[in-house]
Amino acid sequence: MLHAGRASRLRRVYFLSNVQAVGQKRWSSTPPPWRPASVLDDWVVRPIRPMSLQQLFFFGRTLTESRLLSSANYVRLELPTRLAHRLRDMQRLPYVVVTNPHLSLVYELYYKSFENFRRVPVVRTPEDNDQFCKVISESLKEHLAVIPNLVMGVLQCQDHVAPDVMDSFVQAMLRARISRRVIAEQHLALSETYNSPWHVPQPSSENDFVGEVLLRCNAKEVVERCGRIAQEICGINEGAGSRVPQIKVQGHTEATFPYVLSHLEYIVGELLRNSIQAVMDKYPDPGPPPPPIEVLICEAAQQVIIRISDRGGGIQRDLLPFLWSFNKGPRSSSRLQNLGRVPELAATIHEVQKPKAGQRRDSSLSTLAGRPPDLKLGMGLPMSKVYAEYWAGGLELHSLEGYGVDAFLQISKLGNQNEQLTSRASIDAV
């Protein structure tokens, strides 16, 4: 009889040598090359080193060569470590689940990135860093299709694994994906700043970006900007701009805090889109203007709360239990069909394109935030909750059926909370 640890190792070797690399629509007849499980074991035992927003912007405010190289080597070790934890999570799923074409594609993308990053040598010079940035950029491009394929795979496998288990798995995968993209995109942004001809190693002003972190993010400005975009999208889709509700912002309109701007814009944009669409659906006939969407900003000592209130009729009772779920609910089949259109949309976003002067780096969130209102994916709210909780914030919804919805977005004002990660506490005995 095999020793338990040896049997466990052989199971993982069998898994790695037999999961098929497949496309999004068909099986491939050729399995990927055999991979030794011990390589992944060595990285899974390494601890993940979480970061806070404060650490990100204080480290990058005075950007010198030594700091840039320190950032590169942190990312060089942290990315394969975080990928290894997620690969191990996927290996622990039932075999029939991971051989799903969509999840298998995600697995192969992750393993390819893991192999690429773990082989990067120590970054010792700015020229080494330039080469490393090319590896990061290529990985970001390849991972454009991860989110839709992950959710499509989970929806297709909902009969094989308990919904709550799969929801926990998806949340852990998305949370980890956010963490990797934060440190990768932050380092790319710092490298662009360092290589720019006007860069001088001195502290940034409080109104500037440090990498991807905006030091003084104004809640009112974000709400108004996201509101205009949401109003335009919904108005064009319906062909009746006069029925688009107004957005009124009040409260502590001067409240600011450090934040990754793309994260906040996605969350606020999703909430406003939902409210605008609900109001327009409830008041379809010509007549008096629809009731406005009211946004209240409240600033406290350690947090900022944004309340978005609408009178769009509330959420249907049969949908309430599934608001935060990625893989269950009465509209799973239509969600699966719509998600099939997302990879084509995502392919138009150049995530690592060098931004023009005054612009921030684009991200995969742009694809989701800019989609037409009739393309309902069923993942806006659960994705927003993952993003809100990532920096120790929160998102809650209170619905009064027949009247409307209040959404409460809580944001940590000081930026001193570490990213909220999910990592493995232990691995199989070897």
C-alpha positions in Angstrom: 0.0 0.0 0.0 1.3 3.4 -0.9 2.2 5.8 1.9 -0.5 8.5 2.2 1.9 11.3 1.3 3.3 9.5 -1.7 -0.3 8.6 -2.9 -1.3 12.3 -2.6 1.8 13.4 -4.6 1.0 10.8 -7.3 -2.6 12.0 -7.5 -1.4 15.6 -8.2 1.1 14.3 -10.8 -1.8 12.4 -12.5 -3.9 15.6 -12.4 -1.2 17.8 -13.9 -0.4 15.3 -16.7 -4.0 14.7 -17.7 -5.9 18.0 -17.5 -6.5 18.8 -21.1 -5.6 22.3 -22.5 -8.8 23.2 -24.3 -10.3 26.1 -26.1 -13.4 27.9 -25.2 -15.7 25.8 -27.4 -14.1 22.4 -28.0 -11.9 19.8 -26.4 -8.3 19.4 -27.5 -6.9 15.9 -28.2 -3.4 16.8 -27.0 -2.8 17.0 -23.2 -0.4 19.6 -21.9 3.2 18.5 -21.1 3.8 16.5 -17.9 4.6 18.8 -14.9 6.3 17.8 -11.7 4.0 18.4 -8.7 7.0 19.2 -6.5 7.6 22.5 -8.3 4.2 23.8 -7.3 4.6 22.4 -3.7 7.7 24.5 -3.2 5.8 27.7 -4.0 2.5 26.8 -2.2 4.4 26.6 1.2 5.7 30.2 0.8 3.6 32.8 2.6 1.7 35.5 0.8 2.8 39.0 1.8 -0.2 41.3 1.7 0.0 45.1 1.0 -2.1 48.1 2.1 -2.9 51.2 0.0 -0.7 53.2 2.4 2.3 50.9 1.7 1.7 51.2 -2.0 1.6 55.0 -2.1 4.3 55.7 0.5 6.7 53.3 -1.2 6.2 54.9 -4.6 6.0 58.6 -3.7 9.8 59.0 -3.8 10.7 56.7 -6.7 14.4 56.0 -6.9 16.2 53.2 -8.8 16.7 51.1 -5.7 13.0 51.4 -4.8 12.0 50.5 -8.4 14.2 47.4 -8.3 12.9 46.5 -4.8 9.3 46.7 -6.2 10.3 44.5 -9.2 11.8 41.8 -7.0 8.8 41.8 -4.7 6.5 41.3 -7.7 8.8 38.7 -9.1 8.4 36.5 -6.1 4.9 37.4 -5.1 3.1 36.7 -8.4 4.2 33.0 -8.7 3.4 32.5 -5.0 -0.1 33.8 -5.3 -0.7 31.9 -8.6 0.5 28.7 -6.9 -2.1 29.0 -4.2 -4.9 29.3 -6.7 -3.6 26.5 -8.8 -3.6 24.3 -5.8 -7.2 25.4 -5.1 -8.2 24.3 -8.6 -6.4 20.9 -8.2 -8.6 20.2 -5.1 -11.8 20.5 -7.1 -13.4 17.3 -8.5 -11.7 16.2 -11.6 -14.9 16.5 -13.7 -15.1 20.2 -12.8 -11.6 21.2 -13.8 -11.8 19.4 -17.1 -14.6 21.7 -18.0 -13.4 23.6 -21.1 -13.7 27.1 -19.5 -12.1 26.2 -16.2 -9.4 24.2 -18.0 -8.5 27.2 -20.0 -8.2 29.3 -16.8 -6.0 26.6 -15.3 -3.7 26.6 -18.3 -3.4 30.4 -18.3 -2.5 30.4 -14.7 0.1 27.6 -15.0 1.7 29.3 -18.0 2.0 32.5 -16.0 3.3 30.6 -13.0 6.0 29.0 -15.0 7.0 32.3 -16.7 7.2 34.3 -13.4 9.0 31.7 -11.4 11.8 31.5 -14.0 12.5 35.3 -14.0 16.0 35.9 -12.5 16.7 38.6 -9.9 16.1 42.1 -11.2 19.4 44.0 -10.7 19.3 46.9 -13.2 16.6 49.1 -14.8 17.3 47.2 -18.1 16.4 43.9 -16.3 13.2 45.6 -15.1 12.2 46.6 -18.6 12.4 43.0 -19.6 10.4 41.9 -16.6 7.7 44.5 -17.4 7.4 42.8 -20.8 6.6 39.5 -19.1 4.1 41.2 -16.8 2.4 43.0 -19.7 2.1 39.8 -21.8 0.5 38.0 -18.8 -2.0 40.7 -18.4 -3.0 40.5 -22.0 -3.4 36.8 -21.9 -5.6 36.9 -18.8 -8.3 39.1 -20.4 -10.6 36.2 -20.7 -10.2 34.8 -17.2 -13.3 36.3 -15.6 -15.9 35.3 -18.2 -14.4 31.8 -18.6 -14.2 31.3 -14.8 -17.9 32.3 -14.3 -19.1 30.3 -17.4 -17.2 27.2 -16.2 -18.8 27.5 -12.7 -22.3 27.9 -14.2 -21.8 24.8 -16.3 -20.6 22.8 -13.3 -23.3 23.8 -10.9 -24.7 20.2 -10.9 -21.4 18.7 -9.8 -20.5 20.8 -6.8 -22.7 22.5 -4.1 -23.4 26.1 -5.1 -22.0 27.5 -1.8 -18.7 25.7 -2.4 -18.4 27.0 -5.9 -19.3 30.5 -4.8 -16.5 30.4 -2.2 -14.2 29.1 -4.8 -15.0 31.9 -7.3 -14.7 34.6 -4.6 -11.3 33.3 -3.6 -10.2 33.2 -7.3 -11.4 36.7 -8.0 -10.0 38.2 -4.8 -6.6 36.6 -5.7 -6.9 37.9 -9.2 -7.5 41.4 -8.0 -4.4 41.1 -5.7 -2.2 40.0 -8.6 -3.4 42.7 -10.9 -2.9 45.4 -8.2 0.7 44.6 -7.6 1.4 43.9 -11.3 -0.2 47.1 -12.6 1.2 49.2 -9.8 4.7 48.1 -10.8 4.1 48.8 -14.5 2.8 52.2 -13.6 5.8 52.9 -11.4 8.2 51.8 -14.1 6.5 54.1 -16.6 6.9 57.0 -14.2 10.5 56.2 -13.6 11.3 55.9 -17.3 9.4 59.1 -18.3 11.8 62.0 -19.3 10.2 64.4 -16.7 10.6 62.1 -13.7 12.5 63.4 -10.7 12.8 61.4 -7.5 10.8 63.6 -5.2 7.5 63.2 -3.3 4.3 63.4 -5.4 1.7 66.0 -4.5 -1.5 64.8 -2.8 -3.5 65.3 -6.0 -1.3 62.9 -8.0 -1.4 59.2 -8.7 1.3 57.1 -7.2 1.3 54.2 -9.7 -2.4 53.2 -9.8 -3.3 54.7 -6.4 -5.0 58.1 -6.4 -3.9 59.8 -3.1 -6.9 62.0 -2.7 -9.8 60.3 -4.4 -12.9 62.6 -4.2 -16.1 60.6 -3.8 -18.4 63.3 -5.3 -16.2 63.6 -8.5 -16.2 59.8 -9.0 -20.0 59.6 -8.5 -20.7 62.4 -11.0 -18.3 61.0 -13.6 -19.6 57.5 -13.3 -23.1 58.8 -13.3 -22.7 60.7 -16.6 -21.3 57.6 -18.3 -24.1 55.4 -16.9 -26.8 57.9 -18.0 -25.3 58.1 -21.5 -25.2 54.3 -21.9 -28.7 53.8 -20.6 -30.1 56.7 -22.5 -28.6 55.7 -25.9 -29.8 52.1 -25.4 -33.4 53.2 -24.7 -33.4 55.9 -27.3 -35.1 58.3 -24.9 -32.6 60.5 -23.0 -35.4 62.5 -21.4 -36.4 59.5 -19.3 -33.0 59.0 -17.8 -33.2 60.0 -14.1 -31.1 62.8 -12.7 -28.4 62.0 -10.1 -28.3 64.3 -7.0 -25.2 64.2 -4.8 -25.2 65.7 -1.3 -23.5 65.3 2.1 -19.8 65.5 2.7 -18.9 66.3 -0.9 -15.3 67.2 -0.1 -14.5 63.7 1.4 -11.3 62.2 0.0 -9.4 59.0 0.6 -6.6 57.0 -1.1 -7.9 54.3 -3.5 -7.3 52.4 -6.7 -9.5 54.6 -8.9 -10.5 51.8 -11.4 -11.9 49.7 -8.5 -14.1 52.5 -7.2 -15.3 53.6 -10.6 -16.4 50.0 -11.3 -18.3 49.6 -8.1 -20.0 53.0 -8.3 -20.7 52.6 -12.0 -22.4 49.2 -11.5 -24.6 50.5 -8.6 -25.6 53.6 -10.6 -26.3 51.6 -13.8 -28.6 49.3 -11.8 -30.5 52.2 -10.3 -30.8 54.1 -13.5 -32.1 51.0 -15.4 -34.6 50.2 -12.6 -36.0 53.7 -12.6 -36.3 53.8 -16.4 -38.0 50.4 -16.4 -40.6 51.5 -13.8 -41.4 54.8 -15.5 -41.5 53.8 -19.2 -44.3 56.1 -20.4 -43.8 59.7 -21.4 -44.9 62.1 -18.7 -43.3 63.8 -15.7 -39.6 63.3 -15.3 -38.7 60.1 -13.3 -37.7 60.5 -9.7 -34.0 61.3 -9.3 -31.3 58.9 -7.9 -30.1 60.4 -4.6 -26.5 59.9 -3.5 -25.5 60.7 0.1 -21.8 60.9 1.0 -21.0 60.5 4.7 -17.5 61.0 6.1 -16.4 59.7 9.5 -13.1 59.4 11.2 -12.0 56.1 9.6 -14.4 55.5 6.8 -16.5 57.1 4.0 -20.0 55.7 3.2 -21.7 56.3 -0.1 -25.4 55.6 -0.1 -27.2 55.3 -3.5 -31.0 55.4 -3.3 -33.4 54.9 -6.1 -37.2 54.6 -6.5 -37.1 51.9 -9.1 -39.4 49.4 -7.5 -37.0 47.4 -5.5 -35.6 43.9 -6.2 -37.9 41.0 -7.0 -38.3 38.6 -4.0 -37.2 35.5 -5.9 -33.9 37.2 -6.8 -32.9 38.5 -3.3 -31.3 35.2 -2.1 -29.0 35.2 -5.1 -27.8 38.8 -5.2 -24.2 37.9 -4.2 -24.0 34.5 -6.0 -21.9 33.9 -9.1 -23.4 30.5 -10.0 -27.0 30.2 -8.9 -30.4 31.9 -9.3 -33.4 31.8 -11.7 -31.5 33.5 -14.6 -28.5 31.2 -14.9 -29.2 30.1 -18.5 -29.5 33.7 -19.8 -26.4 34.7 -17.9 -24.4 31.9 -19.5 -25.5 32.9 -22.9 -24.6 36.6 -22.4 -21.2 35.7 -20.9 -20.4 34.0 -24.2 -20.3 37.5 -25.7 -17.9 38.9 -23.1 -14.6 37.5 -24.5 -15.3 39.4 -27.8 -15.8 42.6 -25.8 -12.8 41.9 -23.7 -10.5 41.4 -26.7 -11.0 45.1 -27.6 -9.4 46.3 -24.3 -5.6 46.8 -24.4 -4.9 46.5 -20.7 -1.2 47.3 -20.8 -1.4 50.0 -23.5 0.7 53.0 -22.5 -1.8 55.7 -21.5 -1.8 59.1 -23.1 -0.9 62.1 -21.1 -3.4 62.7 -18.3 -5.0 59.2 -18.7 -4.9 56.3 -16.4 -4.1 52.7 -17.5 -7.1 50.9 -18.9 -8.2 47.6 -17.3 -10.5 44.7 -17.9 -13.1 46.5 -15.8 -13.7 48.8 -18.7 -15.2 46.0 -20.7 -17.7 45.2 -17.9 -18.5 48.8 -17.1 -19.0 49.8 -20.7 -21.2 47.0 -21.8 -24.8 47.8 -23.0 -27.5 47.6 -20.4 -29.3 44.7 -22.2 -26.1 42.5 -21.7 -27.0 41.3 -18.2 -24.2 39.1 -16.8 -25.5 38.6 -13.3 -22.0 39.3 -11.9 -22.1 43.1 -11.4 -23.2 43.0 -7.7 -21.1 40.0 -6.6 -18.0 41.4 -8.4 -18.6 44.8 -6.8 -18.8 43.2 -3.4 -15.5 41.4 -3.9 -13.9 44.7 -5.0 -15.4 46.6 -2.0 -14.3 44.1 0.5 -10.8 43.8 -1.0 -9.6 47.0 0.7 -11.4 46.2 4.0 -14.6 48.0 2.9 -18.1 46.6 2.4 -21.2 46.7 0.2 -24.8 46.1 1.4 -28.2 46.4 -0.3 -31.6 47.1 1.3 -34.6 46.6 -0.9 -38.2 47.7 -0.3 -40.2 45.8 -2.9 -42.5 48.1 -4.8 -40.5 51.2 -3.8 -36.8 51.1 -4.4 -33.3 50.1 -3.2 -30.7 51.6 -0.9 -27.1 50.6 -1.6 -24.4 51.3 1.0 -20.8 51.3 0.0 -18.3 51.5 2.9 -14.7 52.6 2.1 -11.7 52.6 4.5 -10.7 56.3 4.6 -7.1 55.9 5.9 -5.9 53.2 3.4 -4.1 51.4 6.3 -5.9 48.1 6.0 -4.1 45.2 4.2 -5.7 43.7 1.1 -8.1 41.0 2.2 -6.7 37.7 0.8 -7.7 34.1 0.9 -4.8 31.7 1.1 -4.3 28.1 1.9 -3.5 27.3 5.6 -2.0 23.9 4.8 -1.3 21.6 1.9 -1.3 17.8 1.4 1.3 15.9 3.4 4.3 15.0 1.2 
